Amino acid sequence: MRSIDLSAASWRKSSYSNQDGGACVEVSDDCAAAVPVRDSKVPDGPVLVFSVADWASFVSSLKSRHLDD
């Protein structure tokens, strides 16, 4: 995958994040062909970049596990 410039990306926290500073994941919706993901506690740290299909599969898997609980 080619390099993606995320210097002006806007980030949003997971809807499952809370305000006490726990383990939070942020994603950016600014890329059409990829989903950048980072740790909200380390905004200048590394970013994982997933394909849209892989991210959708991951989120779907999490949702189905949550429904099974």
N, C-alpha and C positions, 0 to 999 in steps of 0.2 A: 504494500500500500504506500502511496506517495505521502510526503510530509504534508501536514495540515497546519496552516497558520491559525492558532487559537488566541493570538494576542488581544483581539477585540471580541472574543466570544462572550456571550452572556450565559450564565450558569444558573441552574435551579436545583434546589435540594430535593431529595426524594420525599414523597408525601408521607413516608413512614419515619422520617427524621423528627426528632423532637428538639426542644429549645435548650436542653441541659448540656449540649456539647458532646453527646455520645457519638457513636460511629455513624457518620453521615456521608452519604454519597451524593455527588452533584453530577448532573449531566448537562450537556449543551445541545440545544436544538438547532444550532446555527449551520450545521453541515447536512447537506441533502443525502450524501451517500455513506455517512458514517455517524457513529454515536460516541463522542468523547466522554469519558467518565473520570472523575477525580475524587480525592478525599477532601471534603470541605475544610478539614482542619489544617490541610497543607496545600493551600491554593496555588502555590508556586512549585509544587512537587510534580511528580510524574503523572502523566495522563495515559490511561488505557483507551485505545480506539477500537471499537467494535464495528463490524459491518451492521447495517440496519437489520438484515435477516438474523444474524447471530444475536443481536440485542433483543429483538422481538421474541426469539426462541427462549432466551434466558428469562425475560420478564414473564412470559407465558408459563414457564416451568415454575417460577416462584408463586405465581397466582394460583396455579393448580394445587401446589403443596399447601398453600394457605387455606384453600377451600376444603382440603382433606382433614385439617386439624379439628 
